[in-house]
Amino acid sequence: MALTMDQKNNLDFILKNLLAGGVAGMCAKTTVAPLDRIKILLQAQSSHYKHHGVFGGLMAIVKQESLIALYKGNGAQMVRIFPYAATQFTSFEIYKRYLSGLSVPLVQHGDKFVAGAGAGVTAVTLTYPLDTIRARLAFQVTGEHRYNGIVDAATTIFKTEGGILALYRGFVPTMVGMVPYAGFSFYCFESLKFLCMKYLPSSLCKKCDRNTGGLVLTIPGKLVCGGLAGAVAQSVSYPLDVTRRRMQLAHMTPDTAKFGTGMIKTLTLIYRENGIVKGLYRGMTVNYIRAIPMVATSFSTYELMKQLLHLDTGMKIS
């Protein structure tokens, strides 16, 4: 028998999803924090690391700074990621419920794309300043620190670079990129989950009578669906992620100041100077290495947390 308790108690449903989403986000980001930092340094073409590859860059950080430096900026990341992930996953569930009740014709699982895109936009809007701060802290190298922690970075950026707008620098490309990224992430995960439950119920699923459809993904099933969803979503939205980073870090050095002039100009400048592979898709290798396990961990942890909190993780498969 499928769960119905959460349908009757919206507050309980929301609180449990917030907890599940927040924990999922923290687990996922902690897993890939070192790769997050090297991705930022490669995207921004830091003079200290731009000639290094992924693993060479990681080793260079440890050698030139320290092992702990691999997690530089992770404090701001943790402050940001819990509310971000909690908001994103919970918004997705709410939007999905709402859209499923509309009599608007959508392609199969198309409501999941719309709900995912809306959830991503909601979460980013609420937490974007913390992402800017995290990027600034991660970009710093030993001996060249401009900021002493989260609060100092926030106040310095606010006072010297234009107030609240400075903390939202790069927000437009983030929003443009978030629609396909979050939309495809949730759409692909939900679609792959549906395919697993319909065509591979004995290999990537197991019985769970309280779930809709009577099935739940196994942990390998969750990881496979999440990893593939992350790969697709990152491939589509990555150039806008590079643009966002360049704009966020524009005021860190005189050489990067030219990238703080708007999304289209920044995107065009990156393309003219470095092309597609070495510019718009710079750092894509490390991004795949980090994105696939990150999204896989995120979705898997979220689904596991929902199971522990007795939330429905099934779906109709008839």
Disulfide bonds with the S-S distance in Angstrom:
none
